[in-house]
Amino acid sequence: MGQWQYIPVVGQPVASAMAFIALVLIAFATEVAAQIVRVAHEGGHMMAALLFGRRITRFDLQEARGADPLGSGATHTDPQTGFGDVFIRFAGYATPPLVGLIGAHVIANGNSWGVLVAGVVLLLAVLVIPRSIRSRWRSPSCFSGASSGPSLRVDQAFRPLSPLGWSG
Amino acid sequence: MLIGGLWMVLKRNINNMDAVKLTLATWIPRFVWFAGWLTIAMVSLWVGGRLLLGRA
């Protein structure tokens, strides 16, 4: 412990300001992280569906609200039966930690830019995979009920190209 | 993503919609699915954390 040099900063204005900024950043990061994790969750459903050659018919994301800090989302595939459906449903909650693990592995190998670029590409892929003929942001002001928060909805009428070359 | 994934599993717990539908489809109890997700999330956080902190 001889190499550590303790500096008394607790209670000083600079330290307090830094702590406040850190708290604001953490609060902001939590909200942003929740949305990215939600996209990864739905992206996991999508990737699993593509692996099983399912057609992705719709992709919904609903923004987090007070009662539901995580927000909600839904990935609709066609058909929704069989073992593939079990795998597709399981993949949702398994995907964010596994994606994080892959990212950690890549960062540990010194390629943090690769993780950043892959993240952007995957976020774009979520929008492109269900080749959209109709996508729009919904806000409460667009609907008379105003019961739901802003959400992203992507519909498609085409069959996506499956990486296995087969689409249900 | 590592922390957020675990947080999401814990926040949704066994009452999440995917677990309910998986139970309806397979008759496997919800807590089994929840335990699977929780295990994946905790192991990923542990291994990923060690990788990022350079202790792997």
Interface residues (C-beta under 8 A of the other chain):
Chain A: A33 A34 I36 V37 R38 A40 H41 P69 L70 D85 V86 R89 F90 G92 Y93 A94 T95 P96 P97 L98 V99 G100 L101 G103 A104 H105 I107 A108
Chain B: M1 L2 I3 G4 G5 L6 W7 M8 V9 K11 R12 N16 D18 K21 L22 A25 T26 W33 G36 W37 I40 A41 S44 L45 V47 G48 G49 L51 L52 G54 A56
